[in-house]
Amino acid sequence: MTKRIYIAGPIRSQDPIQMLLNIRAGIDEFAWLISKGFHCFCPHLDFQAVLNGYGSLLTAELLQANSMAWVEKCDAMLVLPGWELSCGTKAEMDRAQMAGVVIYHDAEQLVRELGE
């Protein structure tokens, strides 16, 4: 059975360049894990909904609630560097721990341990 992975990590930043780098880091891991045969949920892709004109329908709270609903459905969580500075990532990790979701900080270790 293919494993479902939730990708958690910082997104927002006061520095717009850092925010874009954070988004890219999440998407890079998303693409790499999919190429390794995993199914992934990546909140770093939420910005696409806004860019595609749905910003008037969505609030940060709605997007966060959507992401949190997926945390408990995953087999594991990959946490990206910089999580220590992200309140959102800390909340996702807390939810994962309460749900018994295994948390990884290293994508290669995740693949070694959970890969098929």
N, C-alpha and C positions, 0 to 999 in steps of 0.2 A: 504494500500500500504506500502511495506517495505521501510524504510528510508535508504538512502545512506549516509554513514559517511566517511569523510576524516580524517585520523589520522595524525596530524602534531606534530612534536617534534624534538628535536635535534637528529642528527645521528652522525655527525663527531665530533672528539675530538683529541687533541694532544696525549692523553693517550689512547692506544689501548684497555685497559680494559674498560675504560669509554665508548668508542665507542661501544663495544660489549654490555655493559649494556644499552646504549641508544637504540640499535637495539632490544634487548630483551624487553624493556619497550613498544616499539611500537607494537611488535608482540603479547605481552601479551594482550594489549588492543584490538588488532585486533581479536584475538581468543575469548576473552570474549564478545565483541560486536556481533560477529557472533553467538555465543551461545545464545545470547538474541534476535536473529531474525533480526539483521541489516545486510545490505550489506556494505562492507567496502573497501576502498582503503588505502593501507598502504605502503608508500614509504620506510619504514624500511625493506621491503622485497626485495628491489632492489639488495642488495648484492648477492642474490641467482643467478641472471643472470651472475654475474662475476664469482662466484664459479663454475658455470656450463659451463664455457668456452666461454662466450659471451663478455668478457671484451674487446676484440679487436674491437668489433662492437660498443661498447657503450662508451660514454664519460659522465662525470659528467653533462655537459650542456644538453646532450640529455635526461638523466634521469630526470633532473630538469624540462625540458620543458614538458616531459611526465606527471610528477606529477602535474605541474601547470594546464595542460589541464583538469585534473580531479577535481580540486578545484571547479570550477564553476558548475560542474555537480552534486555536492553533496547537500543534504538537510541540512547538518550540518557538522561542523568541531569540532573534539575533539583535544584540544591542551594539550600536555603533559608537565609535570614539566621540567624546564630548558630552556623553550622557549626563555626566555629573553636573553640567550647567543647565540642564533642561528639566524644568518642572514636569512637562508633559511626559517625557521619557521615564522619569521617576515614577509617575502615576501609572504608566503602562506596566512598568516592572512590578510595582506593588500588586496590580491586578493579576498579572501573570503568576506571581508567587502564591497569591490566594487561591488561584485556580489550579495550582500544581503544574503549571507550564514550565518546562525546562528552559533556563536562560543561558544563552551563550554570548560570549564577547569576542569570539574568534570564528569567522565563517569557515575556515578550513577545518577546524576541529568539529564544527557542526556537521560538515559534509562527511568527515571521517566516521563520526559516531552514528549519524542518522541516514547516511546514503544507502541506496539499495544496490 
